Amino acid sequence: MSHTPLLEGYGVRLEPLSSAHIPALTQIALDESIWRYMNVRPTTADDVKKHVEDTLLQAEQDLVEAWVTFVGDEAVGATRFLDIQRAHRGAEIGFTWLAKPWRSSGVNPRVKLLQLTYGFETLGLRRIALKTHHENVHSQNAMLKLGAQYEGTFRNHMIMPDGSTRHTKWYSITAEDWPDVKARLLERISGERIQRRA
């Protein structure tokens, strides 16, 4: 059974993923730049449908909590908790992506604030991890700006769909870090508004 709640605030809304979201996600998820650093590469509407259905099966097994990101009534991306370790009170934020007009728009820090608040203050997590491809410098910088701590690199971690090697850089935020991270995020979003890019 899925435990994923609706999360809303700061101008964004995270709706629990459902099959009803497939048409909206298909409209934005076929941009290959979204998947450049990920180990999945949907290229057709059927691929998006299968990706959503597979994710929903994982959610039913309590393996992930998956959301679709909205600004107003517009679906702009998706994100999830994965590698959920309830016994050890840990999880990872991952598979986060935004349609191109919404990158560097102020949406991502708000999404992270909602997820981190839910993770630390509702679920009582002790650790939330984030990871990224070794070549994804934009994502690495975003994690550091968020206040996450770099922990190390898993060398030869994945074989990508094109056959290349991914070395995965790991970051984390702990419960002890959270008060400072939250304060920085709240200050950051108070000074910037959400602005869709051309």
N, C-alpha and C positions, 0 to 999 in steps of 0.2 A: 504493500500500500504506500502511495506517495505521501510524504509529509510536507511537501513544498507549499509554503504560504505565499500569499500576495504581499509584496513589499512595495511601499509607496512613500515618496517624499522628495523634497528638494528639486521638484520639477520633473522627476522621472518615475516610472512605474515598472515594476518587475512582476509580470504575470506568470503564474506557474504554466509551464509548457503543456500544450494539449494539441490534439490532432486538428482542432479548429484553427490553429496558428499556421498550418502548412501553407495555405495560399499566400499569406502575407510574407512568410519567410522565403518562399520560393521567389517572390518578386525582388528580394534584395540579396539572397544568398548565392546567386550564381556568378557573382563577381570573383574572379579567380584570385584577386589580390587579398581577399579575406583569408584565404586558406594557404597562402604562400608558406607559412612557417608551421602549419599544423599537419598532423598525420592522417587527415581525411581531406578529400578533395571532391566535393559534390560538383558535378558539371551538368547535370540534367535535373528536371523537376522530379523525376523518379528517385534520383539520388537524395534529394532534399527530403522527400517523403520517407524514404527508408531510414535516413539519419534521424529524423524526428521519431519515427516508430521505434527504432532501436533505443533511443534515449528514454522514451516513455516506458519501455520494458525495464530498463535499468532503474528508473524511478520507482516502478512498482515493486522492485526487489530491494528498495532502500539503498541503492548503490550510488545514486546521484540525486540532487535536487536541481532542477533545470528551470530557467526562466527565459521569457522573451522580454526584451527591453522596449519600452514605449516612451515616446515624448508626445504628450497629448494622445491623439488617437492613432499615431503613426508608429508602426513597428520599425525599430531602427537597428536591432541586433539581438544578441542572445548571450547568456552566461550561465554558469552552473557551479554548484559545489560537487566535487567528486572525491574519490578516495576518502570517503567518510569513515572515520574511525571512532564510533560512538564510545567504545570502551576506553579509549585513550583521549577522547574529547579533542579530536583533530579533524581537519578537512582541508581540501585544496580548492581554491578558486581557479577555474580554468575554462577552456573553450569559450572565452570571452571574445566577442567580435562585434564590430559596428559597421554598418553600411558607410561607404566612403564619405558622404556629406556630413556624417556625424562624428568622424574621427577628429580629435583635437577640438571638439566643440564644447567641452565642459560636461558632457554626458558621463564619460567613464569614471571620473572621481566621485560623482554622485552615486553611480551604480555600486562602486566599491564601498562607499560609506554605508549604503543600505545593507549590503551583504555582510560587511564586517560587524556592523551593529547587531544584526540578526545573529551572526555566528557567536560573537562574544557575549552579548547581553541577553539573548533569548536561549540559545543552545548551551551556553556556558562552555564554549570551546576554550582550550588552552593554547592552541596553535592553529594558524591558518597559513597554508603554504601557497606559493605561486611559482610557476616555472615557465620557461620560455626557451625557444631555439637560440643557439649561440650566436646566430647572425641577426637576430631581431633586436637591434640596438634600441629602437624606439620603445619596445616593450620593456626592455631592461631599465631604461631611464625612467619610464613611467612607474615601475615598481619601486625604484629607489626614491622617486619624488613622493610616492605614496607613504613612504616611511618603512617599507619592508627592508629586511636585512639580507644581504647576499650570504648564502651558506656554502656554495661550492658548485662544481660542474660535474654532472654524470657524463663521462666521456663515452662515445659510441653508444649512446642510450637508445636511439631509434634509427631504423631505416625508413627514410621518407618515401612517399609514393613514387617519386622519380628515381629512387635508388640511392640518393645521396645520404650521407650520415648526418644525424643530428646529435650534437653534444648539448645536453640540457642544463641550463643554468637555473638553480633553485634559490628561492627567496622565502622569507617567512615573516609573519607578524605574530607575536605571542600575546597572551593575556596581559603580561607585564608591560608590553609595548603599547597596548591599545589606548590607554588614556591620552598619551602624547600624540599618537597617530590620529585619533579622533579629533583632538583639538586642532591639529594642523589641517586636517581635511575640512573641518567646519570653517576655519579661517580662510582657507583657499577658496571654497565655493561661495563664501560670502562676498568675495572680491571679483567673481567672474560670473557672467550669465551664460546660459546655454545659447549657443549661436550656431545654427546650421551653416555648413560651408557650401559654397557653390559647387 
